[in-house]
């Protein structure tokens, strides 16, 4: 059973995550809860985006590919369609960062146990990406989703004068 395609996607996914971690590390001393208003549109805070990345990885990889659940009680407050202003009891940033690491470790465990053949099977969340419901396309969506938020985080850092070299 070959694993060439899956391994290449895992490496790509890890590269995106490493960039997320680098940008998140640059938020020391900044107000991560600040909501920026651009042309009258309220953007999500850095805090919300970090927690959303935890939700996304859990939903797509842990559930979607692995068929598992880590029972993180606050997770769905940060899913698509959630309203940041309506979150009643948000976790502290240290809890979010802890879960960011734990969910990623679980996701990598799941992915590293997948073969190319298993990745061709239907995902567990009934998601259709690019006309396909296979697990490969779920992972490819995760790879393209994370950099969108990395870009948003980079803008917040830049407007706060943080250099990204």
N, C-alpha and C positions, 0 to 999 in steps of 0.2 A: 504494500500500500504506500504509494508516493505521498509526500507531504510538501513538495516543492512550492506549490502555489500558496498554500496556507502559511508556510514559514515566511515567505516574502511579504505577505500581507501583515503578519504579526510584526515583522521588523519595521514596516512602514507605520503601523499603528503606534508602536513604541516610540518612534521618532516624533510623531505628533504629540504624544503624551509628554515626552521629555521637554518639548518646547512649552507646553502648558505649564509644567512644573517650574521652568525657568522664569516665565513671565509672572506666575503667581508669587514666586520668591521675591520679586521686585516690589511687591505691595507693602512691605514693611513700612510702618509709619504713615501710610495713607488711609483715608477714610474709605474703607471697602464697601460701606453701605450707601455712599453718596450716589444719588440718581442724577444723571446728567440729562439736561433738557436740550435737545437739538431741534431748532426750528419748531418749537412747540410740542415736540414728541419726547416723552419721557423714555429714556433708555433703561435697560436693566443694570443694576449695580454689579460691581465686580463680585461681591459676595454671592448674589443670586446666580451669576454665571458659573462660579466655581461649584456651587451646590447642584446646579443644573448638569454640569459635566458628570457629577457623581450619579445623578439620576439616569442620564443618557447611557453611561457605560453599564449600569446595572440593567436597565431595560433592554438594551440592544445585545450585549454580550452575555451577561449572567443569565438573564431570562430568555432572550431571543435565540441565543446559540446553545447555552448550557441547560436551559430548562430548569434553572434553580432560582431560589429567592433568598436573599440575605436578611429579610425582615428588619429593615431600617425604617423606623416609624415615621420619620419626617420626609422620606424620599419623594413621595408623590406631590408634595407641596411645590416641587421644582420641576415638574414634568411639563410637556408642551400643553399650552392652554392655561397654565396656572397664572394666578394674579398675585404678584409679589406683595402688593398692598394688603392682601387678604390673609396672609400667612399669620396664624394666631400665635404660635409658639415656635419661632424659628430656632434651630440649633445654633450654638456658638460657633465661631469660625474654627476653633480648634477641633471640635467634633466633626465639622465638615471636612477639614483637612485630613483627619484621621480616617474617615470613611472614604475619602478620595483615594488614599493609599490602599486600604483594605479591599475596596471594590476592584481596584486595578489589579491587585495581586490575585484575586479570585478570577477575574476576567482572563488574565494571562494563564492561569492554571487550566482553565477551561479550553482556551485556544490552543495551548501547547499539547493538549490531549486529543485534539481533532486531527483527522486525516483529510486529505483532499476529497476522498470519497464521502466521508461524513459531512463535510462542508457543502456537498451538493444536495444534501437532504433539506426538506422544508423546515423553515425556522419555526420557533415555538410561539411567536407573537402574531402570526398571520399577517406580517408586514410584507408589502410589495414594493421593492425598490428596483427601478429600471425594468419593470415588467417581470421580475423574478421574485419568488418567495424562498429562494435557497439561502443557506446560512452565509455563503460567500458574499452575497449582496448585502446582507445585514452588516457584516464586517466592513465592507467597502463603504457603506453609508456612515459607519462610525468613524472611519478614516477621514471622510470628507466633512463630517459634522464638527469635529473638534477644532480644526483650524478656523472655522467661522468664528468661534468664540475666542480663539487665540487672537484673532484680528481685533475683536472688540476690546479685549483686555489690553492689547497694545495701544489702542487709541486712548484708553483711560490713562495708561501710564504716560504716554506722550503729552497729554494735556496737563499732566501734573509735573512735567519737566524731568521725568525719569528717562535716562539714556538706556537704550537697548543695543548693546554692542556684542 
